[in-house]
Structure formats: structure tokens, C-alpha cells
């Protein structure tokens, strides 16, 4: 699942880190970052963490977390 964060929308409420501690963390100002790669704004979430990610997405009050629809690969 492709997940994107929008730091400008983040109000540092803490819900994403509480609901998905294996995925999200915060920078020095309390703004959301990806735990494993703080420099990126989008990341593929492994299938074993998708449920955590969806919970954080649903709880985010400002929609600072976006779940991107994956495009189907054409079959020949």
C-alpha cells in the first residue's frame, strides 16, 4: 500500500504514532515523518503493517496521511 504524508497538514496530535508506531514518528517540531525513512514523503507499507497504517489514516483529524490507490498492472 502506497502511503503519503503531508507534513503541512499535521497538527502533531500524536494519533498516527500511537496507532501505527512501526510506521510513523515525529520530527523535532512534532510533525509526522516515516519512522524508517524520515526524509521521504511517500512510502510503500508492507502488507503486515497495512492494518496499522489504515487505522492511523482513519484517525488522522487533518488528513496528513493519504493512502494512494495502487494502479493495476496491465496483463497481456
N, C-alpha and C positions, 0 to 999 in steps of 0.2 A: 504494500500500500504506500503510495507516494503521499507524503505529508509535508506541508509547507507552513512556516511560521511567519507572522507579520509583527515584528517587534514594535512597530509604531502603534499597534492596536493594544499591546499588552499593558495592563494596569498593575502587574505584579501581585495579583490576588493569591497566588500560590496553588490554585486548584490543579493546574496541569502537572506540577511536580508531585503533588500529593497523589493524584490519580494514576500517573504514569512515571514513577521515579526512575525507571530504567531508560526512559526516552528523553524527558525534559529536565532542565536545570535552569539556573538563573545566573546572569552576569552580575557584576558589582553593583549595578543600579537596580537589581531585582527584575530585570527584563528577561523574558523567556529566551532560551537557547537550547539547541540539541545537546544533550549530555555528552555524547561520544564525539561530536564534531561541532564545537561552538561557533565556528566561522561560517557554516553553511546555513542557508535559509530553507532548503528543502532536502528531504532525505527519504530513502526507501526504508520502511519499517518492516522488520522481519515478521513473518506470519505468527510466530509465537508471542509477539508483543502487540498485535493488531487490536486485541480486545482492550488492553490498557490505553492505547492511543485513541480509540473510538470513545472511550469513557472521558478522557481528558478533553477531546474535541467537543463532546456534548456538554460538558460542564463549563467550558470557557465562556465567560459572560460577554466578552468583546470580540469574539471570533478571531483571535490572534492565531488560532490553529486552523488550518484548512486541510481537508482531505481531498486530494485530487482523484478524479476518476481516471483509472488506468485505461489507456486506449487498447482495444483488442488488436492483436497481431493478425494480419491477414493470413488466411490459409490458402494454399494452392492446391 
